Structure formats: C-alpha cells, structure tokens
C-alpha cells in the first residue's frame, strides 16, 4: 500500500471485510516487513483495534500479532482500514499479508430502546430496553443497572423506571445507560413534544423554485412546472441564484399572480412554509393552494438577503397528484413590487377527518324505519376510526321524517326532507346531507307514459315515469329519482329533460329504473320510429322586429325600478305576440337594452291586469351572438311564484351563469333589471354596429297564452303534475326565430 503519512488523503486504504457470524472477536494480523515499511494503525468500522510495524532492516515475513482490542461484529460486511502513522522523512509503505478473526465468548454488546418519537404536552410514555449479546442473542437485564437522562428537563422529564413525561413544546434527547458484567452501553433517542395534535409534523416535502420547469421543460420533481402563459410573457418569470423573480403588478388583475403545478406524493393534511429572497423591490403577497388562501409572505427588506421560512397559518387537505400553487402580490405600493420565492415546503400533519359518507335507502314509504350507515375517510385516504367521534343528526322537516340520536330514521308523511349528519373527530367537524323522498304507499312498479309508441322521424315527445303502488294507485315521482336508459340513441335520442327526439327509422327500448326501500324496480317500453310525408306549412315573414342596444356611460342602480336616467332615452322593444297565432298579446311587455364596456343591461316591464291569479311568471332572454348559428345563450328569469318553466330549446344552449337581477312587482305591472357581464358571454367587449339575434319569451302559467317578441313556429308543453314544473320545448334556433338587435355607438 503506497501511502504517504504527510498527506491526509493518501495515508490510508480501506477494504470490505465479510463476517459470516455475529460475535465477539480477537484479531490476529501478519504483514511483510522491509526497510520501506513503517508503523501503522488498524481500524475496523472506524474503531482502532491495534498497531503493526511493517519496518525491518531485513526483508521477510513479519510475525503474527494479536491486536490489543476485542471487537463485536454483526454478520455481514464491515470496513477494514490500514493507516500509516510513521514520522519517517521517507515514504513508508504498508505490506499486509493475513488477518485472522478469532471468535471469543459472546459478551454484552448492544441495547435497543423502544420509545415514542412524538408526544403531546402532558402525555406520558414508557421506555422499553432490550439487551443483546455480540452473537445477537438476547440477554437478561435483570441484574443490569439502568439509568436515564433527559437533555432538557423543561421539555421532557424521565423517571428511573423509564417513564417519560412531556412538559412543553420542543425536542429533547433521552440517553439510556446500561451497565452489565462491567460492560457499559448507551442509547440516545430523540423525542419531539407538541403543544397540540395539530402541530405535529409527520413528514416534509421540499420544492426548490430554482428547479421549477419553465415553458414545457420538466422540473425536479418532473411535474413541478410553471402553469399558464410562457415565462417570457408579462408577468415574466426569471430564474435566479436564489429561486425565481416574478415580475407581477398588484394594480393589474391579469398580471398580479403566477401559478405552478405542484406534485404531491401523498394524500394528507398539510401546512405550508415558504422562504423567499428579500429586497426593496419586494412586497406583501398571498400564497394560494387550490384556490384556498394559505397565508402571507413579505418579500420586502431594506437590504438584500435570504428571507426566513414562514409557516402559513392555514391547513389544507390535499389528494395525491398535481395541485395548483398560486403566488399573488397584494401590495398597495406605487411601485411595481416583485415576488422572489426560493423554497416551498409541504409539512404533512397528522391526518384528520376529511370526508363522511352516510348511506341508506333514500326513497321510502310512510311508516318505514331504517338505520343510517356512517363511514369516514381521513385526509390520507385511510378509513377513519369513528369509535371516539361525536355524531349528531338533524332532520330538515320533522313532519316528514325524524332521526334518533343513534341514526335511526322513521318516515312519517309523504314529501321531501334532508338529514344532515355532523361528525366531529379530534376537533374536526365534517357534514354530510342526504336527501329523502317519502311516498304515500308501497311502490311495487313503474309505468312509462308517452304520447305514442310510434314516433315520426324529426318529431319529439316527453317521456314521463310514474310509480304504481300495491293497490294500483299511480304515484307521481320526482324525475331525479329515475334512471332512464335508452337502448338505441341513433334511432331516438333522450335529453336530460326527458325529451325524446326521433332521428331514423328503427326501434329503441326505454328502460326506467329506481331504488325503493333499497330494492331496484324497473320497467321498459319499446318506441318505434317511422317516416311520413312532411307537408311544409307557410311560414310568415317578419321584418319589423329589430331594435338598438344603446351604449351608455351613465351608472345604473340595480333595484328593478327602471328609474335611472340611463333608461330614459332608450327605445323599447314591444309589440309582443302570442307564439302560436301571432296575435297581439293581451298583456304587453317592453324591453330596453343598454351596454357599456363591461356589461349588458336589460330593463323589462310587464303589464298585469290587476286581478292576476297567475301561479307563476317567468321571462326567457335568448341571445345569439354575431356569427354564431349553432349555439345561443339563455337566461331564464323567475318574476314571481314558485312554479317554474323548464325550457328545452333544441340546439347548443348555454345557460348564462354570472348575472344579477332585481324584480319590482306592482298591482298593474312589474319591472325588472338584469345585468350580464360581457365575459359571461365569452366576449371581451361589445363592438358598435354588430348584429345580434334576440328574442324574449314570457310565460304566465295558467293565465294567458305564452307571448314572445319575435313569433315562434313550433313548440310543445308537458305538464307532469298540477304543482310541478312545466316543461317547454321549441325549435327557435334551427328555425331562426330571432329579431335583430344592433349595437349602437
């Protein structure tokens, strides 16, 4: 071994030493000696076991020497090291020839201590000590002397019987000392104490912003990547030595944030801690995970430096897989503050109750009793043990059904009611609502009602399913309870409103299924589609249905009164007609339309006769955007009453979601104001001169014929029951039953 004692790197060599059996060993060693040799140390597993001198004035095999120290070795591989320590000016070498392990009588060699790794303040735990001989056989510690010491008795105290008591939040090391047969062995065990269970950190997952993947490149981990616009587009994302520079602007809602794909290895409950770089160009920001605000981080400092880790105040339950992390600047600085994230760490906490499932039959007869079955899932997707949970039940209508403290449900009267179940486990409460439909009678079958079982191509009809009791009585059912299947959609398609449309010659089987008192009942009916000669009817030509939607800069107070100055000089769309006969409507409707750069405004007035017995009234606003012929936007607005009309116009119908409306009802008329944000129509702005398709349909249930601004050609109604919703279908889009609405300047 050509070593050099004056060079700490080149003064030693190591070897892998295989040991067949665990035990206590003496070591014998023999080397070759020469004038080029020198004094050396011999180590096994870093423990000095003796010396050997490879120097001799005469070259030859050296003596076999028994080294000074015994050593305990486990079965397996160990490290043998030779290190030259000669102070010769020459370069002394080492010449090892043979090493012999000599088994000795096994001796006390190891201790193992079972102990908690985490405790809550006030909790106790017990240390359990086991001793082993060098051959790994257990040894009795009955005659041993055992002592315990705590590194910080303000955190943990330990008794001489090995009981540990957690006193305050922090970390302490417990040292166990065992004396047996004049041999002393020690074991050090670390215990962390938390003030509450919610403070316990099980595991940490770190994400370095220097390793985030930009512009399609993989990150580390692979799916740790930038989302949205390219990094070169404002707000720019620039990599730096400390992490990322996010060039955001708090005064611009488009450019005030950046989002990242955050891969999560394990489902669970998490807290988040963030570290960033601090400069005078940084400011306060929000950290948002899956649209939930986790906490704040301030990137501002007078001097440039690495900032501290900040643990966000909120917790979140995350599933395994990719999540969305958003950093958003919220400073009110007149400058453009940037964000400089360096590292994010997910702190996995103890799993908590995340979801609750409550199961039971939900369609039941009056006078029935059933038991709720309740299960819970923890945030790590494991089944929750609800043995110690507090469970509370609440019925939304105790005249229909009641629920006992033990979860037994008793049905009392027909109708609909909900049961809310609240499960509280370890301070976390989760609610579950189960809806019930109670029927007056014992449901034994179903019956499908249609206008005809032979439907012509191109025609439509409603499919209604009712129940049949054991006495033969027809029972009206909520359509949401029925699962309606169609065997051949290419012959006739069935939409979610129960409208069947015939497409081609053939037959299809409609099958209705539902669960009643936990049992499935079903019925089928065959529909035949045939062809007949279609005789076209003369369609009236309408040319006087057009209007202007005026541009406005005046503010509009949304109160339904139409009293704002902006409505004063706007021409109304009027002359509503009955949809079938095209006769003037008995009670007229007027519609005014305004717009600005952000919103579309409708002001509507409907006449009443002062002796109105209408059950309900509803308005439909229908918009077809410029250049769009397949799709249209629909906004159904309930004016008053509880009965609603369910519109089922054919074509690609898009319900307007984000709108605000107010209605003001008087004896002789009602007024309404509707505001539709431009973005909810998938537009950035309304352009002057554009031509829109527009129609308004007014429903006055059981009081007057349906009226509209532009007359319709074909439509159909279906009223399933006297108190339920009315279903209504037209072909207005394919027949282009729209007036023209032009955007004014």
C-alpha positions in Angstrom: 0.0 0.0 0.0 1.9 3.1 -1.3 0.7 5.5 1.3 2.1 8.9 2.5 1.8 9.8 6.2 2.1 13.6 5.4 -0.9 13.6 3.1 -4.3 13.0 4.9 -5.9 11.9 1.7 -3.2 9.3 0.7 -2.2 7.9 4.1 -4.7 5.1 4.3 -6.6 2.4 2.4 -9.9 0.6 3.2 -11.3 -2.9 2.4 -14.7 -4.6 2.7 -14.4 -7.3 5.3 -17.2 -10.0 5.2 -18.1 -11.6 8.5 -20.1 -14.9 8.5 -21.3 -15.0 12.1 -22.1 -12.3 14.6 -20.0 -12.4 17.8 -17.1 -11.1 19.8 -13.7 -11.4 18.1 -10.0 -11.0 18.8 -8.0 -10.0 15.7 -4.6 -11.5 14.7 -2.6 -9.9 11.9 0.6 -10.6 10.0 2.5 -8.4 7.5 5.6 -8.4 5.4 8.4 -6.2 6.7 11.1 -4.2 4.9 13.2 -1.1 5.2 10.4 0.8 3.2 7.7 -0.1 5.8 6.6 2.0 8.8 4.3 2.0 11.8 0.5 1.8 11.0 -2.9 1.7 12.7 -5.5 -0.9 12.0 -9.3 0.0 12.3 -12.5 -2.0 11.9 -15.6 0.1 11.4 -13.6 3.2 12.4 -12.6 1.6 15.8 -8.9 1.4 16.4 -8.0 -2.2 17.3 -4.3 -2.2 17.2 -0.9 -1.3 15.6 1.5 -3.1 13.3 5.1 -2.1 12.3 5.9 -3.0 8.7 9.6 -1.9 9.2 12.6 -4.2 9.4 16.2 -3.9 8.4 15.8 -7.3 6.9 13.2 -8.1 4.3 10.9 -11.0 5.2 7.6 -12.2 6.6 6.8 -10.5 9.8 5.3 -12.1 12.9 1.6 -12.8 13.5 0.5 -10.4 16.2 -2.6 -10.5 18.4 -4.0 -6.9 18.3 -4.9 -5.1 21.5 -8.7 -4.7 21.3 -11.6 -7.2 21.1 -14.5 -6.1 18.8 -18.1 -7.0 18.5 -19.2 -7.7 14.9 -22.6 -8.4 13.3 -22.9 -10.9 10.5 -22.4 -9.1 7.2 -19.8 -6.7 5.7 -17.6 -4.3 7.7 -14.8 -1.9 6.8 -11.2 -2.7 7.5 -8.7 0.3 7.3 -4.9 0.5 7.3 -3.4 3.9 8.1 0.3 4.7 8.1 1.4 7.0 11.0 5.3 6.8 10.7 7.1 10.1 11.0 9.8 9.0 8.6 11.1 11.5 6.1 10.8 8.8 3.5 7.6 7.4 2.2 6.7 4.4 4.4 4.6 1.7 2.8 2.3 -1.0 4.4 2.5 -4.7 3.4 -0.5 -6.6 4.9 -0.4 -10.4 4.4 -3.1 -12.0 6.6 -5.9 -11.1 9.0 -7.5 -13.7 11.3 -10.8 -13.2 13.2 -10.7 -15.4 16.4 -14.2 -16.0 17.9 -14.4 -15.3 21.7 -17.1 -16.0 24.3 -20.1 -13.7 23.4 -20.4 -10.7 25.6 -22.9 -8.0 26.3 -22.8 -5.8 23.2 -25.9 -3.9 22.3 -29.1 -2.3 23.7 -32.3 -1.4 21.8 -34.8 1.1 23.3 -38.4 1.3 22.2 -39.7 4.7 22.9 -42.2 7.2 21.5 -40.9 9.7 18.9 -43.7 12.3 19.4 -45.7 13.3 22.4 -48.3 15.9 23.2 -47.7 18.3 26.1 -49.0 16.5 29.2 -48.7 13.0 27.7 -46.5 10.2 29.1 -44.7 7.3 27.5 -42.7 4.3 28.6 -39.2 3.4 27.5 -38.5 -0.4 27.0 -34.9 -1.6 27.0 -33.7 -4.9 25.4 -30.1 -6.2 25.6 -28.2 -8.4 23.2 -25.0 -10.4 23.2 -22.5 -10.0 20.5 -23.9 -13.0 18.7 -27.3 -11.1 18.6 -29.0 -13.4 21.1 -31.0 -11.6 23.8 -29.6 -11.2 27.3 -31.4 -10.7 30.5 -31.1 -7.3 32.0 -32.5 -8.3 35.4 -29.1 -7.8 37.1 -28.2 -4.7 35.0 -28.0 -1.2 36.3 -30.1 1.1 34.0 -30.1 4.9 34.2 -31.9 7.5 32.1 -31.1 11.2 31.4 -33.0 14.0 29.6 -31.1 16.6 27.7 -33.8 19.2 28.5 -36.0 18.6 31.5 -38.1 21.7 30.7 -39.3 19.7 27.7 -39.2 16.1 28.9 -38.6 14.5 32.3 -37.7 10.8 32.6 -38.0 8.7 35.8 -35.6 6.0 36.8 -38.2 3.4 35.7 -38.1 4.8 32.2 -41.4 6.7 32.2 -41.2 9.9 30.1 -43.4 12.9 30.8 -43.9 15.7 28.1 -44.0 19.1 29.7 -43.7 21.7 26.9 -43.2 22.0 23.2 -39.7 21.3 22.0 -37.2 18.4 21.4 -35.1 16.5 24.0 -32.8 13.6 23.8 -33.2 10.7 26.2 -29.9 8.8 27.0 -30.3 5.3 28.3 -27.2 3.8 30.1 -27.0 0.1 30.9 -24.2 -1.5 33.0 -24.0 -5.3 32.8 -21.0 -7.6 33.6 -18.7 -4.5 33.8 -19.7 -3.5 30.2 -21.5 -0.1 29.7 -23.7 0.5 26.7 -25.6 3.7 25.8 -28.5 4.6 23.5 -29.7 8.1 22.6 -33.3 8.6 21.5 -34.9 11.9 20.4 -38.5 12.8 21.3 -40.4 15.8 20.0 -43.1 17.4 22.1 -46.0 19.3 20.5 -48.5 21.6 22.2 -51.5 20.2 20.3 -52.0 17.3 17.8 -52.5 19.9 15.1 -48.8 20.9 15.5 -47.3 17.5 14.8 -45.3 17.3 11.6 -45.1 13.8 10.2 -43.1 14.4 7.1 -41.7 17.2 4.9 -41.7 17.6 1.1 -39.4 20.3 -0.3 -39.8 22.2 -3.6 -36.9 24.4 -4.8 -38.1 27.2 -7.1 -34.7 27.0 -8.9 -35.8 23.6 -10.1 -39.2 24.5 -11.4 -39.8 23.6 -15.1 -40.4 26.6 -17.4 -42.1 26.6 -20.8 -42.7 22.9 -21.2 -39.4 21.8 -19.7 -39.6 19.2 -16.9 -38.9 20.3 -13.3 -37.4 18.5 -10.3 -39.6 16.7 -9.4 -40.7 16.3 -13.1 -44.2 17.8 -12.7 -43.0 20.8 -10.7 -43.7 23.3 -13.5 -45.0 26.8 -14.4 -48.6 27.0 -15.5 -50.3 29.4 -17.9 -48.5 31.9 -20.1 -44.9 31.4 -21.2 -42.3 32.7 -18.7 -41.2 35.4 -21.2 -44.7 36.9 -21.3 -45.7 39.6 -18.6 -45.8 38.8 -15.8 -42.3 37.4 -16.6 -40.8 34.5 -14.6 -37.0 34.7 -14.4 -34.7 32.1 -12.8 -32.1 33.5 -10.3 -29.5 32.1 -7.9 -32.0 32.4 -5.0 -35.0 30.9 -6.9 -37.4 32.9 -9.1 -38.2 36.5 -9.9 -41.9 37.0 -10.6 -42.4 40.4 -12.2 -46.0 41.0 -11.1 -48.1 44.1 -10.8 -50.7 44.4 -8.0 -52.7 47.1 -9.8 -53.3 44.8 -12.8 -55.6 41.9 -12.0 -54.3 40.0 -15.1 -50.6 40.4 -14.2 -50.7 40.2 -10.4 -50.1 36.5 -10.0 -48.4 33.4 -11.3 -49.4 29.7 -10.8 -47.4 26.5 -10.7 -48.2 22.8 -10.9 -47.3 21.3 -7.5 -47.0 17.5 -7.5 -48.0 15.9 -4.1 -46.6 12.5 -3.4 -49.0 11.5 -0.6 -52.6 12.4 0.3 -52.9 14.1 3.6 -53.4 17.2 5.7 -50.7 19.9 5.1 -49.4 23.2 6.3 -47.1 25.2 4.0 -43.9 27.1 4.8 -42.2 29.4 2.3 -38.8 31.1 2.1 -38.1 33.9 -0.3 -35.4 36.4 -1.2 -35.9 39.9 0.3 -35.2 43.2 -1.5 -36.5 46.8 -1.6 -38.4 45.7 -4.8 -40.4 43.1 -2.9 -43.7 43.4 -1.2 -46.5 41.6 0.6 -48.0 38.6 -1.3 -50.6 35.8 -0.8 -49.8 32.1 -1.1 -52.9 30.3 -2.5 -53.2 26.5 -2.9 -56.1 25.1 -4.9 -57.9 28.5 -4.6 -57.6 28.4 -0.8 -55.6 31.2 0.9 -52.9 29.6 3.0 -51.1 32.8 4.3 -48.9 35.8 3.5 -45.2 36.4 2.8 -43.4 39.7 2.7 -40.5 39.9 0.2 -39.6 43.5 1.3 -36.4 44.4 3.1 -34.1 47.4 3.1 -31.1 45.2 2.5 -30.9 42.3 0.0 -30.8 39.0 1.8 -32.3 35.5 2.1 -35.5 35.7 3.9 -36.7 33.4 6.8 -39.0 30.4 6.4 -42.6 31.5 7.3 -45.2 28.8 8.2 -48.6 29.7 6.7 -51.4 29.9 9.2 -54.0 27.7 7.4 -54.1 23.9 6.8 -55.4 22.1 3.7 -56.3 18.6 2.8 -54.6 17.5 -0.5 -55.1 14.4 -2.6 -52.2 12.6 -4.2 -51.3 14.1 -7.6 -50.9 17.6 -9.1 -52.2 20.7 -7.3 -52.2 24.4 -8.3 -50.0 26.8 -6.3 -50.6 30.5 -6.9 -48.4 33.4 -5.7 -50.3 36.7 -5.8 -48.9 40.2 -4.9 -51.3 42.4 -3.0 -49.1 45.4 -2.1 -50.6 48.9 -2.5 -47.1 50.3 -3.3 -47.0 52.9 -6.1 -44.0 50.9 -7.5 -44.2 47.5 -9.2 -43.4 45.0 -6.4 -42.0 41.7 -7.5 -42.0 38.3 -5.7 -38.9 36.3 -5.1 -39.8 32.7 -4.0 -36.9 30.4 -3.1 -38.3 27.3 -1.5 -41.6 25.9 -0.5 -42.0 23.0 2.0 -45.2 21.0 2.5 -45.5 20.0 6.1 -47.5 16.8 6.4 -49.5 16.9 9.6 -51.4 14.1 11.4 -54.2 13.0 9.1 -57.6 14.4 10.0 -61.2 13.6 9.1 -61.7 14.7 5.5 -65.0 13.2 4.3 -68.0 11.5 5.7 -70.3 9.1 3.8 -73.8 8.4 5.0 -75.7 5.6 3.2 -79.3 4.2 3.4 -82.2 3.8 1.1 -83.5 7.3 0.3 -86.8 6.6 -1.4 -89.1 5.1 1.3 -92.8 4.6 2.1 -94.5 6.3 5.0 -94.2 4.4 8.3 -90.8 2.9 7.5 -87.7 2.7 9.8 -84.1 2.4 8.6 -80.6 2.7 10.1 -78.1 5.1 8.8 -74.6 3.7 8.0 -71.8 6.2 8.6 -68.2 5.9 7.5 -65.4 8.4 7.4 -62.2 8.9 5.4 -59.1 10.6 6.7 -57.1 13.1 4.6 -54.5 10.4 3.8 -57.3 8.3 2.2 -57.4 5.8 5.1 -60.6 4.7 6.8 -61.3 6.8 9.9 -62.0 5.1 13.2 -65.2 6.8 14.3 -65.3 4.9 17.7 -64.5 8.1 19.6 -66.3 10.5 17.2 -69.3 12.6 18.2 -72.1 12.2 15.7 -75.2 14.4 15.5 -78.2 14.2 13.2 -80.8 16.8 12.1 -83.9 16.5 10.0 -84.9 19.4 7.8 -88.6 18.6 8.3 -89.7 16.5 11.3 -93.2 16.4 10.0 -91.9 14.2 7.2 -89.2 12.2 8.9 -87.4 12.1 12.2 -84.0 10.7 13.2 -82.9 9.4 16.6 -79.6 10.2 18.3 -78.4 6.7 17.2 -79.1 7.4 13.5 -82.4 5.6 13.1 -84.7 7.2 10.6 -88.5 7.0 10.8 -90.7 8.3 8.0 -94.0 10.0 9.0 -95.6 11.7 5.9 -95.1 12.0 2.1 -92.7 14.6 0.9 -89.0 15.5 0.7 -86.7 16.1 3.6 -82.9 16.1 4.3 -80.9 14.6 7.1 -77.8 16.5 8.0 -75.1 14.3 9.7 -72.3 16.1 11.6 -69.3 14.0 12.6 -66.6 15.5 14.9 -63.3 13.7 15.3 -60.3 15.1 17.1 -61.8 18.6 16.9 -62.5 18.4 13.1 -66.2 18.5 12.1 -67.5 17.3 8.7 -71.1 17.5 7.5 -73.0 15.2 5.1 -76.5 15.9 3.8 -78.7 13.0 2.5 -82.0 13.8 0.7 -85.0 11.6 1.2 -88.2 11.2 -0.9 -91.1 9.7 1.1 -94.0 8.1 -0.8 -97.6 7.6 0.5 -97.9 3.9 -0.4 -95.8 0.8 -1.1 -94.2 1.3 -4.5 -94.3 -2.0 -6.4 -93.7 -0.9 -10.0 -93.1 1.8 -12.6 -95.0 3.0 -15.6 -93.7 4.9 -18.6 -96.1 7.4 -20.1 -95.6 8.7 -23.7 -97.9 10.3 -26.3 -97.4 7.4 -28.6 -95.2 4.4 -29.1 -94.9 5.2 -32.9 -93.0 8.4 -33.4 -92.3 10.0 -36.8 -88.8 11.0 -37.8 -88.0 14.5 -36.7 -90.7 14.6 -34.1 -90.3 14.9 -30.3 -92.3 14.0 -27.2 -91.8 13.9 -23.5 -91.2 10.7 -21.5 -92.8 10.7 -18.1 -92.3 7.9 -15.5 -94.7 7.4 -12.6 -94.9 4.8 -9.9 -97.5 2.2 -9.2 -98.5 1.2 -5.7 -99.5 -2.2 -4.4 -103.1 -1.0 -4.6 -102.7 0.0 -8.3 -102.6 3.7 -7.5 -100.5 6.0 -9.7 -97.8 7.8 -7.7 -96.1 10.9 -9.0 -92.3 10.7 -8.8 -89.6 13.3 -8.8 -87.7 12.8 -12.1 -84.4 13.0 -10.2 -85.2 9.6 -8.7 -85.4 7.8 -12.0 -82.6 6.5 -14.1 -83.9 6.5 -17.7 -81.9 4.4 -20.2 -82.2 4.4 -24.0 -81.0 1.3 -25.9 -80.6 2.9 -29.3 -79.7 6.7 -29.3 -79.1 6.7 -33.0 -82.8 5.9 -33.6 -84.1 8.3 -31.0 -82.1 10.4 -28.5 -83.2 11.3 -25.0 -82.0 14.5 -23.3 -81.8 15.3 -19.6 -85.3 16.9 -19.6 -86.9 13.7 -20.8 -87.5 14.9 -24.4 -87.2 12.0 -26.9 -86.3 13.1 -30.5 -86.7 10.7 -33.4 -83.8 10.5 -35.8 -84.0 7.5 -38.1 -86.3 4.5 -38.8 -85.9 1.7 -36.3 -86.8 0.9 -32.7 -85.4 1.7 -29.3 -86.2 0.4 -25.8 -86.6 2.9 -23.0 -85.9 1.4 -19.5 -86.7 3.2 -16.3 -85.0 2.1 -13.0 -85.1 3.4 -9.5 -84.4 2.2 -5.9 -87.2 1.9 -3.5 -86.6 0.9 0.1 -83.2 -0.5 -1.0 -84.7 -2.6 -3.8 -84.4 -1.9 -7.6 -87.7 -1.7 -9.6 -87.8 -1.2 -13.4 -90.0 -1.1 -16.5 -89.3 -1.0 -20.2 -91.2 0.3 -23.2 -90.4 0.0 -26.9 -90.6 3.1 -29.2 -90.9 2.6 -33.0 -89.6 5.4 -35.3 -91.3 5.6 -38.7 -91.4 8.1 -41.6 -94.3 10.1 -43.0 -94.6 12.6 -45.8 -94.0 16.1 -44.4 -96.2 18.8 -45.8 -94.4 22.2 -45.3 -96.5 25.0 -43.9 -96.3 28.6 -44.9 -94.0 30.5 -42.5 -94.9 34.1 -42.0 -92.2 36.6 -42.9 -91.5 39.1 -40.1 -89.4 42.2 -41.0 -90.3 44.7 -38.3 -88.6 43.1 -35.3 -85.4 44.9 -34.8 -84.0 47.3 -32.2 -81.0 49.1 -30.9 -79.0 48.4 -27.8 -77.7 51.8 -26.8 -74.2 52.5 -25.5 -74.2 54.2 -22.1 -71.7 55.7 -19.7 -74.3 56.6 -17.0 -74.4 54.5 -13.8 -77.3 52.1 -13.3 -78.5 51.3 -9.8 -79.8 47.7 -9.8 -83.1 47.8 -7.9 -85.6 46.7 -10.6 -87.3 50.1 -10.7 -86.1 51.4 -14.2 -85.8 54.8 -12.6 -82.2 55.6 -13.6 -81.6 58.4 -16.1 -79.9 55.9 -18.4 -83.2 54.2 -19.3 -85.0 57.5 -20.2 -84.0 57.9 -23.8 -83.9 54.2 -24.8 -86.4 52.9 -27.3 -88.3 49.8 -26.1 -88.8 46.6 -28.0 -92.5 46.0 -27.8 -95.5 44.6 -29.8 -95.3 41.1 -28.2 -97.4 38.4 -29.8 -98.8 35.0 -28.9 -96.4 32.4 -30.0 -98.9 30.2 -32.0 -101.4 32.6 -33.6 -99.1 35.7 -33.9 -101.9 37.8 -32.4 -101.1 40.8 -30.2 -100.6 39.7 -26.6 -103.3 40.8 -24.2 -100.8 41.9 -21.6 -97.9 43.6 -23.3 -94.2 43.5 -22.5 -91.5 46.1 -23.1 -87.7 45.5 -23.2 -84.9 48.1 -23.2 -81.3 47.2 -23.8 -78.1 49.1 -22.9 -74.4 48.2 -22.8 -71.0 49.6 -21.7 -67.5 48.1 -21.9 -68.1 45.6 -19.1 -71.9 44.8 -19.0 -75.1 44.2 -21.0 -78.2 45.7 -19.3 -81.9 44.7 -19.8 -84.8 46.8 -18.5 -88.1 44.9 -18.7 -91.7 45.9 -17.9 -94.6 43.5 -18.0 -98.3 44.6 -17.8 -100.7 43.0 -15.3 -104.5 43.2 -15.2 -104.9 44.0 -11.5 -106.8 40.8 -10.8 -104.0 38.4 -11.5 -104.4 34.8 -10.4 -101.3 33.6 -12.2 -99.5 30.9 -10.3 -96.1 31.9 -11.6 -94.5 34.2 -14.2 -91.2 33.8 -15.9 -89.2 35.6 -18.7 -86.7 34.0 -21.0 -83.9 36.2 -22.6 -82.4 34.5 -25.6 -79.2 35.8 -27.3 -77.5 34.6 -30.5 -74.1 36.3 -30.8 -72.7 37.7 -34.1 -71.5 35.0 -36.4 -72.9 32.2 -34.2 -75.6 30.0 -35.6 -75.2 26.7 -33.8 -75.2 28.0 -30.2 -77.2 30.5 -28.2 -77.3 31.9 -24.7 -80.4 31.5 -22.5 -81.2 33.4 -19.3 -84.5 32.2 -17.6 -85.7 34.8 -15.0 -88.4 33.9 -12.5 -90.5 37.1 -11.9 -92.7 35.6 -9.1 -94.3 32.4 -8.0 -92.8 29.0 -7.2 -93.8 27.1 -10.3 -91.1 27.3 -12.9 -91.0 26.5 -16.6 -88.1 24.3 -17.7 -87.1 25.4 -21.2 -85.8 22.7 -23.5 -85.0 24.6 -26.8 -83.1 22.5 -29.3 -79.6 23.4 -30.4 -76.5 24.2 -28.4 -77.9 26.0 -25.5 -75.6 27.8 -23.0 -77.1 29.0 -19.7 -75.9 32.4 -18.6 -74.3 31.8 -15.2 -72.9 35.1 -13.9 -75.7 37.6 -13.9 -77.5 39.8 -11.4 -81.3 40.7 -11.5 -83.8 42.5 -9.4 -87.6 42.5 -9.8 -90.2 45.0 -8.5 -93.8 43.8 -8.6 -96.9 46.3 -8.5 -100.6 45.8 -8.9 -100.8 46.8 -12.6 -97.2 45.9 -13.8 -93.9 44.6 -12.8 -90.4 45.8 -13.7 -87.0 44.0 -13.8 -83.4 45.0 -14.3 -80.8 42.4 -15.4 -77.0 42.9 -15.7 -75.0 40.3 -17.7 -71.2 40.7 -17.5 -69.7 40.7 -21.0 -67.2 37.9 -20.0 -70.1 35.5 -19.2 -71.0 35.6 -22.9 -67.4 34.7 -23.7 -66.8 38.2 -25.1 -64.1 40.8 -24.3 -66.3 43.7 -25.4 -69.4 44.7 -27.5 -68.5 46.2 -30.8 -70.6 49.1 -32.2 -72.5 48.1 -35.3 -72.7 44.3 -34.6 -75.9 42.5 -35.3 -77.2 40.1 -32.7 -80.1 37.6 -32.8 -82.5 38.3 -29.9 -85.9 37.1 -28.6 -87.8 37.3 -25.3 -90.5 34.7 -24.3 -92.9 35.5 -21.5 -94.7 32.7 -19.6 -97.8 33.3 -17.5 -98.7 29.9 -16.1 -102.4 29.0 -16.5 -103.5 32.7 -17.1 -102.6 33.7 -20.6 -101.0 32.2 -23.8 -97.2 32.3 -24.0 -96.1 35.5 -25.7 -92.8 36.5 -27.4 -91.2 39.5 -29.1 -90.4 37.5 -32.3 -93.1 34.9 -33.1 -92.2 31.2 -32.9 -93.2 28.5 -35.3 -93.2 25.2 -33.4 -93.2 24.4 -29.7 -94.6 22.0 -27.2 -95.5 21.8 -23.5 -95.7 19.0 -21.0 -97.2 19.4 -17.5 -96.4 16.3 -15.4 -98.5 17.4 -12.4 -100.5 20.4 -11.2 -97.9 21.5 -8.8 -94.6 20.6 -10.5 -92.5 22.4 -13.1 -93.8 22.8 -16.7 -91.5 21.5 -19.5 -91.3 23.6 -22.6 -89.6 22.9 -25.9 -89.1 25.0 -29.1 -87.1 24.8 -32.3 -86.4 28.6 -32.3 -82.7 28.2 -33.1 -83.0 25.9 -36.1 -85.9 28.0 -37.4 -84.0 31.2 -36.7 -86.9 32.8 -34.7 -84.9 35.9 -33.7 -85.4 39.6 -34.1 -82.4 41.7 -34.9 -80.6 43.8 -32.2 -77.9 46.2 -33.3 -75.1 47.6 -31.1 -75.3 51.4 -31.2 -72.3 53.7 -31.0 
